């Protein structure tokens, strides 16, 4: 932790491979591991199941290297790599609450997370209340005697509300709750919720952490005790990531600081351009002074406000579709955090358009938007 973030993103968790001399971390593409003696095998399986390599569903050397790297970048004791961001969401709740207990969740939420909280949690007997993270009094009013956890998105999807992590930690301490923060929209380069007081932080590593749109993964980080609990759940439900996918994510992490700086700069430039356009009804981006939580963004996100911009074009669905269909360079897609810009029109959200701003040249991005808006 004495080295700076960019250096740790490249080096931590990795190193020269003593067995082969490989400079890059090898892909240990194996399902099982063999042992020199029966005694060694018994010790690994029985005495140290969470620290040993005996079956890749539980632990794998390639994935372990990525876990060490992510723990370092999050400022956490330990990390766990999962098969997807939703696996990380599910595990975080499964280790924090059980049947008959209650969790509080942000009401502006990733659509599949919403499905998990609205349908799957009640099916498991876990009660859920959804509240606006911008109003701490509403959050406190929702706390019950059986409440066990607060689940927030640090920047919500897709309306870009900002959660005050430190304030939520104070609330969690007051009522002895577990604070879980989904930090997918920011990455640890822009915000490290564990350092702000979150007990557990998670990401869809598919997004900015991997950064290239070529693999699906998730990550959890927190205390070793909580990550040991999480690993047992991962093992039980089989939510492990393949070694090849872990290697792809690890390769992406090495350039995370470089990419995030470009994402932020491009998103800021695009948001300012859109805010001044006569055909745009409104723009949501925390880096704009017009954002209701601009002051909080300035104080809590000094390295940038991320790469997501949401806006709406004047008119209706026809105008939104003409805009989206007029892009030659950018794809229409549901994901985010890719180096390529993605346009996500959402007619079910009153024609909101979410832009995952990529790492292309900012001038080219704005020129592409000019052409698409001209088609409207």
C-alpha positions as CSV (number, residue, x, y, z in Angstrom):
1,X,0.0,0.0,0.0
2,X,3.0,2.3,0.0
3,X,3.0,2.4,-3.8
4,X,0.6,4.6,-5.8
5,X,-2.6,3.3,-7.3
6,X,-1.3,3.1,-10.9
7,X,1.7,1.0,-9.9
8,X,-0.4,-1.3,-7.8
9,X,-2.8,-1.8,-10.7
10,X,0.0,-3.2,-12.8
11,X,2.1,-5.1,-10.2
12,X,0.2,-6.1,-7.1
13,X,-0.9,-9.8,-7.0
14,X,1.4,-10.7,-9.8
15,X,5.1,-11.4,-10.2
16,X,7.7,-13.6,-11.8
17,X,6.5,-17.2,-12.0
18,X,9.2,-19.3,-10.1
19,X,8.2,-22.6,-11.7
20,X,8.5,-21.4,-15.4
21,X,10.0,-18.0,-15.4
22,X,6.9,-16.5,-17.0
23,X,6.8,-12.8,-16.8
24,X,3.0,-12.6,-17.1
25,X,0.7,-14.5,-14.7
26,X,0.0,-17.9,-16.2
27,X,-3.5,-19.1,-17.0
28,X,-3.9,-22.2,-14.7
29,X,-6.5,-23.8,-16.9
30,X,-7.2,-26.8,-14.7
31,X,-10.3,-28.1,-12.9
32,X,-8.4,-30.0,-10.2
33,X,-5.0,-30.0,-8.5
34,X,-3.0,-33.0,-7.5
35,X,-0.8,-33.5,-4.4
36,X,2.5,-35.2,-3.7
37,X,1.2,-37.1,-0.7
38,X,-2.2,-38.1,0.7
39,X,-1.4,-36.2,3.8
40,X,-0.9,-33.0,1.9
41,X,-4.2,-33.5,0.1
42,X,-6.0,-34.1,3.4
43,X,-4.5,-30.9,4.9
44,X,-5.5,-28.8,1.9
45,X,-9.1,-30.1,1.8
46,X,-9.8,-30.5,5.6
47,X,-7.5,-28.0,7.3
48,X,-7.1,-25.1,4.9
49,X,-10.0,-25.3,2.4
50,X,-10.2,-21.5,1.8
51,X,-6.4,-21.0,1.4
52,X,-5.5,-24.0,-0.7
53,X,-5.7,-24.9,-4.4
54,X,-7.5,-28.3,-4.7
55,X,-10.5,-27.5,-7.0
56,X,-10.9,-24.5,-9.2
57,X,-14.5,-23.9,-8.2
58,X,-13.1,-22.9,-4.7
59,X,-9.8,-21.3,-5.7
60,X,-7.5,-21.1,-8.6
61,X,-4.0,-19.5,-8.8
62,X,-4.9,-17.2,-11.7
63,X,-8.0,-16.0,-10.0
64,X,-6.1,-15.7,-6.7
65,X,-3.6,-13.3,-8.3
66,X,-6.5,-11.1,-9.5
67,X,-8.1,-11.2,-6.0
68,X,-4.9,-10.0,-4.4
69,X,-4.7,-7.2,-6.9
70,X,-8.3,-6.1,-6.3
71,X,-7.9,-6.2,-2.5
72,X,-4.9,-3.9,-2.9
73,X,-6.8,-1.5,-5.1
74,X,-9.8,-1.4,-2.9
75,X,-7.8,-0.9,0.3
76,X,-9.4,-4.0,1.7
77,X,-8.1,-7.1,3.6
78,X,-9.4,-9.5,1.0
79,X,-11.3,-9.8,-2.3
80,X,-13.3,-12.5,-4.1
81,X,-13.8,-12.8,-7.8
82,X,-17.2,-14.1,-9.0
83,X,-18.8,-15.2,-12.2
84,X,-20.6,-11.9,-12.7
85,X,-21.6,-8.7,-11.1
86,X,-25.0,-10.2,-10.2
87,X,-23.2,-13.1,-8.4
88,X,-21.4,-10.5,-6.3
89,X,-24.7,-8.7,-5.5
90,X,-26.4,-12.0,-4.5
91,X,-23.5,-13.2,-2.4
92,X,-23.3,-9.8,-0.6
93,X,-26.9,-10.2,0.6
94,X,-26.7,-13.9,1.3
95,X,-23.8,-13.3,3.8
96,X,-25.6,-10.3,5.3
97,X,-29.2,-11.3,5.9
98,X,-31.3,-14.4,6.1
99,X,-35.0,-15.4,6.2
100,X,-37.0,-13.1,8.5
101,X,-34.6,-10.2,8.2
102,X,-34.7,-7.0,6.3
103,X,-32.5,-5.0,4.0
104,X,-32.7,-1.4,2.7
105,X,-31.8,-0.8,-0.9
106,X,-31.5,2.3,-3.2
107,X,-34.6,2.8,-5.3
108,X,-32.6,3.8,-8.4
109,X,-31.0,0.5,-9.2
110,X,-29.6,-1.7,-12.0
111,X,-32.6,-3.5,-13.5
112,X,-31.4,-7.0,-12.7
113,X,-30.4,-6.0,-9.2
114,X,-33.9,-4.7,-8.8
115,X,-35.3,-8.0,-10.0
116,X,-33.1,-9.8,-7.4
117,X,-34.4,-7.6,-4.6
118,X,-38.0,-7.5,-5.6
119,X,-38.5,-11.2,-6.5
120,X,-35.6,-13.4,-5.3
121,X,-35.1,-11.9,-1.8
122,X,-38.8,-12.2,-0.9
123,X,-38.8,-15.8,-2.1
124,X,-35.9,-16.4,0.3
125,X,-37.8,-14.7,3.1
126,X,-35.7,-11.6,3.1
127,X,-37.7,-8.4,3.3
128,X,-36.7,-5.4,1.2
129,X,-37.4,-1.7,1.4
130,X,-36.4,0.7,-1.4
131,X,-35.6,4.3,-0.6
132,X,-34.0,7.3,-2.2
133,X,-30.3,7.4,-1.2
134,X,-30.3,11.2,-1.4
135,X,-32.5,11.4,1.6
136,X,-30.8,10.0,4.7
137,X,-33.8,10.7,6.8
138,X,-36.0,8.5,4.6
139,X,-33.4,5.8,4.9
140,X,-33.3,6.0,8.7
141,X,-37.1,6.0,8.8
142,X,-37.1,2.7,6.9
143,X,-34.9,1.0,9.4
144,X,-36.7,-1.8,11.4
145,X,-35.6,-3.9,14.4
146,X,-34.9,-6.8,11.9
147,X,-32.9,-4.6,9.4
148,X,-29.5,-6.1,8.8
149,X,-28.0,-4.3,5.8
150,X,-27.9,-1.2,3.7
151,X,-27.3,-1.7,0.0
152,X,-26.3,1.4,-2.1
153,X,-25.0,2.1,-5.5
154,X,-22.3,4.8,-5.1
155,X,-23.6,6.4,-8.3
156,X,-27.0,5.0,-9.2
157,X,-28.0,3.5,-12.5
158,X,-29.2,5.2,-14.6
159,X,-30.1,8.5,-12.9
160,X,-26.7,9.2,-11.5
161,X,-27.7,10.0,-7.9
162,X,-24.6,10.1,-5.6
163,X,-24.5,8.2,-2.3
164,X,-22.7,9.8,0.6
165,X,-20.8,6.7,1.7
166,X,-19.4,8.2,4.9
167,X,-22.9,9.4,5.9
168,X,-24.3,5.9,5.3
169,X,-21.5,4.4,7.4
170,X,-22.5,6.6,10.3
171,X,-26.1,5.4,9.9
172,X,-24.9,1.8,9.7
173,X,-22.9,2.2,12.9
174,X,-25.8,3.8,14.7
175,X,-28.0,0.8,14.1
176,X,-25.4,-2.0,13.8
177,X,-26.0,-2.6,10.1
178,X,-23.8,-3.9,7.3
179,X,-23.1,-1.3,4.6
180,X,-22.7,-2.8,1.1
181,X,-21.7,-0.5,-1.8
182,X,-22.0,-1.3,-5.5
183,X,-19.2,0.8,-7.0
184,X,-19.5,-0.4,-10.6
185,X,-20.0,3.1,-12.1
186,X,-16.9,4.5,-10.6
187,X,-14.3,1.8,-10.1
188,X,-11.7,1.9,-7.2
189,X,-9.7,4.5,-9.2
190,X,-12.4,7.1,-8.6
191,X,-13.8,6.0,-5.3
192,X,-12.8,3.3,-2.7
193,X,-15.9,2.8,-0.5
194,X,-14.0,0.6,2.0
195,X,-11.9,3.6,2.8
196,X,-15.1,5.7,3.2
197,X,-16.6,3.2,5.6
198,X,-18.4,0.5,3.5
199,X,-18.1,-3.0,5.0
200,X,-18.4,-4.7,1.6
201,X,-17.8,-3.2,-1.9
202,X,-18.7,-4.9,-5.1
203,X,-18.4,-4.4,-8.8
204,X,-19.6,-5.8,-12.1
205,X,-16.0,-6.3,-13.2
206,X,-17.4,-6.8,-16.7
207,X,-17.5,-3.0,-16.8
208,X,-14.6,-0.6,-16.0
209,X,-12.4,-3.1,-14.2
210,X,-12.1,-5.3,-17.2
211,X,-12.7,-2.4,-19.6
212,X,-12.8,-4.1,-22.9
213,X,-16.2,-5.7,-23.2
214,X,-14.8,-9.2,-23.7
215,X,-15.7,-11.0,-20.4
216,X,-18.3,-11.2,-17.7
217,X,-17.1,-11.1,-14.1
218,X,-17.7,-9.7,-10.6
219,X,-15.7,-8.7,-7.6
220,X,-16.4,-8.4,-3.8
221,X,-13.9,-6.9,-1.3
222,X,-14.0,-6.4,2.4
223,X,-12.6,-7.9,5.6
224,X,-11.1,-11.4,5.4
225,X,-13.9,-12.7,7.7
226,X,-16.6,-11.5,5.3
227,X,-14.7,-12.7,2.2
228,X,-14.3,-16.1,3.8
229,X,-18.1,-16.2,4.2
230,X,-18.5,-15.1,0.7
231,X,-16.2,-17.8,-0.7
232,X,-18.2,-20.5,1.0
233,X,-21.3,-19.1,-0.7
234,X,-19.5,-18.9,-4.0
235,X,-18.4,-22.6,-3.6
236,X,-21.9,-23.7,-2.7
237,X,-23.7,-21.9,-5.5
238,X,-20.9,-22.5,-8.1
239,X,-20.4,-18.8,-8.9
240,X,-16.7,-19.1,-9.7
241,X,-15.0,-17.4,-12.7
242,X,-12.9,-19.4,-15.2
243,X,-9.1,-18.9,-15.1
244,X,-9.2,-17.5,-18.7
245,X,-11.8,-14.9,-17.8
246,X,-9.8,-14.0,-14.6
247,X,-6.7,-13.5,-16.7
248,X,-8.7,-11.2,-19.1
249,X,-9.9,-9.1,-16.2
250,X,-6.5,-8.9,-14.7
251,X,-5.1,-7.7,-18.0
252,X,-7.7,-5.0,-18.1
253,X,-7.1,-3.8,-14.6
254,X,-3.5,-2.9,-15.4
255,X,-4.8,0.0,-17.6
256,X,-7.6,1.0,-15.3
257,X,-6.2,4.4,-14.2
258,X,-5.4,5.3,-17.8
259,X,-8.8,4.4,-19.1
260,X,-10.7,6.1,-16.2
261,X,-9.0,9.4,-16.8
262,X,-10.0,9.3,-20.4
263,X,-13.6,8.1,-19.7
264,X,-14.0,11.0,-17.2
265,X,-12.5,13.7,-19.5
266,X,-14.6,12.5,-22.5
267,X,-17.8,12.3,-20.4
268,X,-17.3,15.8,-19.0
269,X,-16.8,17.2,-22.5
270,X,-19.8,15.4,-23.9
271,X,-22.1,16.4,-21.0
272,X,-21.2,20.0,-21.4
273,X,-21.8,19.8,-25.2
274,X,-25.2,18.1,-24.7
275,X,-26.3,20.6,-22.0
276,X,-25.8,23.4,-24.5
277,X,-27.7,21.8,-27.3
278,X,-31.1,23.1,-28.3
279,X,-32.6,19.7,-28.9
280,X,-31.6,18.3,-25.5
281,X,-34.2,18.6,-22.7
282,X,-31.9,17.7,-19.8
283,X,-28.5,16.1,-19.0
284,X,-27.5,14.3,-15.9
285,X,-23.8,14.1,-15.1
286,X,-22.2,14.7,-11.6
287,X,-19.5,16.8,-13.2
288,X,-22.0,19.5,-14.3
289,X,-22.8,22.4,-12.0
290,X,-26.5,21.8,-12.8
291,X,-26.3,18.4,-11.1
292,X,-28.2,18.6,-7.8
293,X,-25.3,16.9,-6.0
294,X,-22.5,18.8,-7.7
295,X,-21.0,19.8,-4.4
296,X,-20.9,16.3,-3.1
297,X,-19.3,15.1,-6.4
298,X,-16.6,17.8,-6.1
299,X,-15.7,16.7,-2.6
300,X,-16.0,12.9,-2.9
301,X,-14.8,12.4,-6.5
302,X,-11.7,14.5,-7.0
303,X,-10.3,12.3,-9.8
304,X,-13.5,12.5,-11.9
305,X,-17.1,11.6,-12.0
306,X,-17.1,8.5,-14.2
307,X,-18.0,7.8,-17.8
308,X,-21.8,7.6,-17.7
309,X,-24.0,10.4,-19.0
310,X,-27.8,10.3,-19.1
311,X,-29.9,12.7,-21.1
312,X,-33.2,13.1,-22.9
313,X,-34.0,14.6,-26.3
314,X,-36.9,16.9,-26.7
315,X,-39.9,15.1,-28.2
316,X,-40.7,11.5,-27.7
317,X,-39.7,7.9,-28.7
318,X,-39.4,8.7,-32.4
319,X,-36.9,11.4,-31.8
320,X,-34.9,9.2,-29.4
321,X,-34.9,6.4,-31.9
322,X,-33.8,8.6,-34.8
323,X,-30.9,9.8,-32.7
324,X,-29.9,6.3,-31.6
325,X,-30.2,4.9,-35.2
326,X,-28.1,7.7,-36.7
327,X,-24.8,6.7,-35.1
328,X,-22.3,5.2,-37.5
329,X,-19.4,4.8,-35.0
330,X,-21.1,3.8,-31.8
331,X,-23.1,0.6,-31.0
332,X,-26.4,0.4,-29.2
333,X,-25.9,-1.9,-26.2
334,X,-26.9,-2.5,-22.6
335,X,-23.5,-2.7,-21.0
336,X,-21.0,0.0,-20.0
337,X,-17.4,0.6,-19.1
338,X,-16.0,-0.5,-22.5
339,X,-13.3,1.5,-24.3
340,X,-15.9,1.8,-27.0
341,X,-18.8,4.3,-26.5
342,X,-22.2,2.6,-26.2
343,X,-25.7,4.2,-26.7
344,X,-28.5,2.7,-24.6
345,X,-32.0,4.2,-25.4
346,X,-34.6,3.3,-22.7
347,X,-38.2,4.1,-23.8
348,X,-39.5,2.5,-20.6
349,X,-37.7,5.2,-18.6
350,X,-39.5,8.1,-20.3
351,X,-37.0,8.0,-23.3
352,X,-33.9,8.4,-21.2
353,X,-30.7,7.7,-23.2
354,X,-27.7,6.4,-21.2
355,X,-24.3,6.9,-22.8
356,X,-21.3,4.9,-21.7
357,X,-18.7,7.3,-22.9
358,X,-15.7,5.4,-24.3
359,X,-12.0,6.3,-24.7
360,X,-12.1,7.5,-28.3
361,X,-11.0,11.0,-29.1
362,X,-13.3,13.5,-27.5
363,X,-13.6,15.5,-30.7
364,X,-14.7,12.5,-32.6
365,X,-17.3,11.6,-30.0
366,X,-18.9,15.0,-30.1
367,X,-18.8,15.1,-33.9
368,X,-20.6,11.8,-33.9
369,X,-23.3,13.2,-31.6
370,X,-23.6,16.3,-33.7
371,X,-24.5,14.2,-36.7
372,X,-26.9,12.0,-34.8
373,X,-28.7,15.1,-33.3
374,X,-28.9,16.7,-36.7
375,X,-30.9,13.6,-37.8
376,X,-33.4,14.4,-35.1
